[in-house]
Amino acid sequence: MSNYIIEGVRYHLEKRNFLCEYAEEKNLFFGETQKLYFPKGKAYILETIKHDFFKEKKTAKVVSRTVAKNFMKKHPEGVHSKNYSKFFGAVEEC
């Protein structure tokens, strides 16, 4: 998994703190994946991976709880339900 130092704080992005993922393929050679993490329940990290046929570029930024919730609301198909429940409590069934 990835590690980032953002504003002097090291964040370890691992499966156990993964909340949501959204991938968009622009064409056969170019695409972008965004992954939302909540390491140690302290900060929301949005990792962006831009990739093309030859390479990928990863960046990450700290986002607010509001931005994180909106990201998951916009991409409900990518929400990791087990980790979501761990951080936010039981999910209502309908």
N, C-alpha and C positions, 0 to 999 in steps of 0.2 A: 504494500500500500504506500501511500504518499506521506511525506513529512514536509511541513512548511514552517518557516519562521516569519511571522507577521507581527510587525511592531514590537519586536523583542520577545515574542512568545512563541514557543514551539508547539505546533499542533500535529498530532499523529492521527491520520485519517485511516481508519480501519473498518472492516466489515461490521464490527460490533457497534459502531457509532454512525453507521450509514443510514440515512433517512429516506432519500428519494433520488431518482435518476431520470433524466430526460435526454434522449439522443435524437439528433436530427441529421439525416444524411442529405446534403445539398445536391450531390450527384454521386456518380460512381467513385470519384476520387476525393471529394471534400466532405467534411462533416464536423459536427460539434456535439460533445457530450457534456452535460452539466450534472454534477453530483453534489448533493447536500449532505453534510455531516454535522454531528453534534458531539464533538469529542469531550468526554468527561462531563457532559452536561453544562459546560461553561460558555461556549460560544458556538454560533452557527457558522459553518465554513462552506462557501459555495466554490467548488472546484470546477473550472472550465477546461476542457481538453479539446483543442482544435487540432484536427488531423487531416492530413492529405495523403496522397499516395506514397510520399517519401518520408514523412516525419510527423511527430505530434508535438504540440506545445501545451504545457500545463501551466495554469495560473490559479491562484486561490485568493479569496478575500473574505473577511469577516462581514457577515450581514446581520441585520437586526432580526428579532423574533418575528416581527411583522412581515418582513421580506421572506423569511423562511416559510412561514405559514402560507403566504400567498403563492410561493413557488410550489408547495405541495398541493395547494388548492387548484392551481393551474394544471398540474401534472399528476392527477390522482392515480393513474395507471402505473406510475413509477414509485409510489410510496411503499416502503418496506414495512409491512404491517407489524411484524414482531418487534422491531426496534421502535417504531412509532408508539406502540403500546407501552413499551418499557419507559420511554421518556415522558409520555403525555397521559398515560392511564388507559383504561379499557376503552375500546372503540364500540360505539353503539351499533347494534345490529338492527337491520330493518327488513 
